[in-house]
Amino acid sequence: MPNSGAPPDTNGGFQGQIPPVEPLLSEVITTLALAAHAYLTEGEGREPDHPSAEVAIDVATAAFERVKERLSADQRLAITQMLTETRLTFVRKRGT
């Protein structure tokens, strides 16, 4: 493989500027909340997976708690509402 003359990547796999952690964690939190909803959904011959949904909700909540002070008020509100709705769905579906 020819040497391109570029310095070796020393940023842990990121090319160029390292992104701020806040948008990355917001994306992870959203992805986990969506996964929790998917785990709670009954499908063709598939039962809801309550333990996996609970783990996804717990990890999303922990990530949010860790980063919430660094988010804007609008972002905090949106994520709080999303996590609350996800938790309510979990409780409602677990009880059935």
C-alpha positions in Angstrom: 0.0 0.0 0.0 1.6 3.3 -1.0 2.3 6.0 1.5 0.0 8.9 0.8 2.2 11.3 2.8 -0.7 11.9 5.3 0.2 11.7 8.9 -1.0 8.6 10.8 -4.5 8.9 12.2 -4.1 9.7 15.9 -7.7 10.6 16.7 -9.0 7.1 17.3 -10.5 6.7 13.9 -11.9 10.2 13.3 -10.7 11.9 10.2 -10.2 15.6 10.9 -12.0 17.4 13.7 -13.4 15.2 16.6 -17.1 15.9 16.9 -18.6 17.2 20.2 -20.0 14.5 22.5 -23.4 16.1 23.0 -24.8 15.4 19.5 -23.3 11.9 19.6 -25.0 11.1 22.9 -28.3 12.6 21.8 -28.2 10.3 18.8 -27.4 7.3 21.0 -30.2 8.2 23.4 -32.7 8.5 20.6 -31.5 5.2 19.0 -31.9 3.4 22.4 -35.4 4.9 22.9 -36.4 3.7 19.4 -34.9 0.3 20.1 -37.0 0.1 23.3 -40.2 0.7 21.4 -39.1 -2.0 18.9 -38.5 -4.5 21.7 -42.0 -3.7 23.1 -43.7 -4.3 19.7 -45.4 -7.5 19.1 -44.8 -8.9 15.6 -45.5 -11.8 13.4 -45.1 -14.6 15.9 -42.8 -12.5 18.1 -43.4 -11.6 21.7 -42.3 -8.3 23.2 -38.8 -8.4 24.8 -39.4 -6.6 28.0 -35.9 -7.2 29.5 -34.2 -5.8 26.4 -36.5 -2.8 26.4 -35.7 -2.1 30.0 -32.0 -2.2 29.4 -32.3 0.2 26.5 -34.4 2.6 28.6 -32.0 2.4 31.5 -28.9 3.0 29.4 -30.6 5.9 27.5 -31.6 7.4 30.8 -28.1 7.1 32.3 -26.5 8.7 29.2 -29.1 11.5 29.3 -28.4 12.1 33.0 -24.6 12.3 32.3 -24.9 14.9 29.4 -28.2 16.8 30.1 -26.4 19.9 31.6 -24.5 20.3 28.4 -27.6 20.3 26.2 -29.8 23.3 25.3 -33.1 23.7 27.1 -35.0 22.6 24.0 -32.9 19.5 23.6 -33.3 18.6 27.3 -37.1 19.0 27.0 -37.3 17.0 23.8 -35.3 14.1 25.2 -37.1 14.2 28.6 -40.4 13.9 26.8 -39.2 11.1 24.6 -37.8 9.1 27.6 -41.0 9.7 29.6 -43.1 8.5 26.8 -40.9 5.5 26.3 -41.1 4.6 30.0 -44.9 5.0 30.0 -45.1 2.7 27.0 -42.9 0.2 28.8 -45.0 0.2 32.0 -48.2 0.0 30.0 -47.1 -2.9 27.9 -45.3 -4.8 30.7 -48.6 -4.7 32.7 -50.6 -6.4 30.0 
